[in-house]
Amino acid sequence: MKLAANLTFLFGDAPMWKKIDAAADAGFAGVEVLQPYGENAADLRHRLDAAGPSLVLINTSEPDWDAGGRGYAAVPGAGDRFRASLDDTLAFADAAACPRIHILAGIAEGEAARESYLANLAHAAAQAPDMAFSIEPLNALDQPGYFLNGFELALGVLEELSRPNLGLQFDTYHAARMGKDLSALWERCGAWVRHVQVAGPDRHEPGPGEVAFLRHIGNLGYTGWISGEYVPAGRTEDGLDWLTQLRA
């Protein structure tokens, strides 16, 4: 399995270079960062090259992330802002050697939002055909108002656009918060999944159920990245039993 650490969540408040080294020491082959734009992309790439892990995923640039901003792709009338964000993200991804971008949908609802979303996703896929893009359903309890709030909605968008460089980002925590059975949901959408994020149902470390699910999808042929995106209950290094179990 290709295992990555989400450095936005893991390894505390250490500087990025220390987080990268800690991820490497823990045995992660990849890392992801939700909003890495405060880092110098070239320096980040050099640090990763020296330590070993690859940068496998970033989100589209959202300067208001900490204040609740969640992107612009589905926001009617925000096409120019989305394209500017996309340009910034693509430039960073190129300099940092990151092969995948998660496109944030934004806070929006209704048919106009869906039309905006489709148009902006199509623009991204066409503008950067060699870049892999993903979309991720987020649960409405934690992210109220987020446009992409369900897997059926995401699958409808992916099926309608049918772009080879656009796929699904499957987060076990969000799926569980939506009341989904992970294995049954995978049967419905596994063919579209390009990136997996894992956490326990309490958003802490993955437990036996998540480990069993990851083994299950591996047996079904999933070979993409699996990233730990969770809030550690204590020190990250003290809660990596799930990682050890997956390697066993």
N, C-alpha and C positions, 0 to 999 in steps of 0.2 A: 504493500500500500504506500501511496505517496502522501506523507503526512506533513502538514504545515501548522504553524502557530500564528494566530492573529495577535500581532504585537500591539494593537490598540488596547486589547484586553489583558494580555498575559505579561508577566514579568514586571508588574508594578509600575512605578513612575520613573524608572531609570531612563537615562538618555537612550536614544535609539541605538547607538552603537553597542551599548551594554545589553540591550534587549536582543539584538542580533546574535551577539556572542552567547548569551544565555540559551537562546533557541538552538544554536548549533551544539552547545554542550549537552542539551537535553536530547539531541538526536533528531530534531526536526529537519527535514530536507528542504522545506520551503517556509516562507512567511507571507503574511498579507497585512496590509495597513489600510484602515478605512480612509483616512484623510492624511496622506503623507506630505502635503504640500508645504509644510513648514521646514522640511528637509531640503537640502541640495540634492537633486536627483542623481547627478554624477557621483557625488560623494557617497550617497547611499548605495549606488551600484558597486563602487570600489570596495566598500565595507562588506557588502554581501559576498562579493567575489573572494575576498580574503578569508571570510569566516566559513563559507561553504553553502549556506542556504540560498535558494532562489526567491526573488520576489514574484509571487504567483498571482496576486490580485490586488487591485486598488479600486476605490469608488470614484465616480465622477466628482470633480472638484465642487465643493460646497463650502464657501467661506463662512456661512452662517450655521455650520453643523452644530456647534456647541449651544447655539441659541434655538435649536429645533428645526433649522433648515434641512430639507430632505430632497433637494434637487428640483429640476425644472422640466423633465421630459414630458410629463403629462399635464403641465400647467398651461391652460389656454392663454395665448398671448405672450408666452415666455420663450418663444422659439429663438429669438436672438440671444437671450441669456443662456439658453441651453447650448447653442452652438459655440458661444464663447467659452463656456465651461468645458465642453467637449474638446475644443482646441487646446486648452490648457492641460487637460488630462492626457490627451494623446502625446503632447510634447513631453510631459513628465514621464509617461510610460515608456516612450522611446529612449529617453536619456537614462532611465533606471532599468531598462531591459525587462519590463513587466509585460507578459503576453496576454493578460486578461483584465478587462474593465467591467465592473458592475455599474450599470446605468441606473442612477437614482431616479425614481418616478416623480416624487414630489407630492405635496398635499393638494389634492384635487379630487373632483368627482364628476360623474355625468358623461354624456355622450361627447361633448366637446373635449373633455379631458382625454377620453379614449382616442379620439381622432388626433389630438395633439401627440399623444403617446406613440401611436402608430407612425405618424409622420416623422417624429424625431428619432425613433428607433431605426426606421428605414434610412434616414439620412446618415446616422452613425455607421450603420452596416455598409452603406455604399461608400462613404467617405474613407473608411479605413478597412478595406476588405481583408487585409492580412492581420487585423487585430481581432481577438476573440472577445465578444461582448456577452454579458449575462444580465438577466433580470431576476429579482428575488421577491417573492411574496412576503410581506411583513404582516404580522398579526395586528388586528385593530385594537386589541387591548393595550399593547405597548406603544403602538404607533397610530393613534387615532387620526383619521383623515388621510392617511397615506393611500394613494390611488391603487397601487397593486397590493390588494389586501386578501387575495385568495389564489389558490393554485389553479382553479378552473379558469379564472380570468387570465392568468399568465399563459396557460396552455392555449387559450383562444387567440391571444395575441401572437404567440409563437407560430401557431398553425396558420394564421392568416398571413403573416409576413413571410414565413418559410425561408429565412435567410441562413445560409450555411455557417455564418460566423456569429449567430445569435442563439443562445441557449438558456437553459434554466439553472438558476442557483438554488440548491435545495438545502434549507436550513432546518435541522431537526427540531430545534427549539421553537421556531415560529410555527412549524407544522403541528407540534404537540399543543401549543397554545391555541391553535385553531381546532383542537379536538380530533386531529387526524391520527389514524393508525399508520405508522411509518411504512410498514411493509405493503399494506394495501395501497397507500398513496404512491409508493414507488412503482407498483404495477401499472398505475395509470399514467405516470409521467416520467418514468425512468429513462425512456428513450430520448427525452429532451435534456436530461441533466448533464451539465458540463462541469459543475463545481459543487462540492458538498461542504457545508459547515455544520459542526456538531457541538452540542451542549446538552446538559441534563435538562429535564423539564423545569427545574428551578433556576436555570441559567448558570448553574455552577458546573463543576466537572461532569463529563459524560459518565454515566453509570453502566451497569451490566446490560440494561436494555439497549442503550445506544451502541455499546460494543458489539452486541449480538447483531444489531441491525447493520452495522458497518461490515461485519463479516459476511452477512447475508448478501449485501449488494456486491461485495467483492466476488462472491461465488456466482453471482448472476452476470459478472463480466464488467462491472464498473472499474475503470482504471484511472480515473481522473484524480484530482487533488481532494483530500479530506482535511479540512482545517478546523482546529480547535478554536471556536469563537465563543468563549464563555468567561464569566466573571469568577476567578478563583476564590474558593472559600477561605483560603489562607495564602501562604506563599505558593506561587505557581509550582515551584520545584517539589513541593510536598504533596501535590495532587495529580501526579502524572501516572498513577496506576493504570488508567485507561490506555495510555500509550504503551505501557509494558504489556498489557493484556493483548493488544492488537498485534504486537510483534511476536507473541508467543506461538 
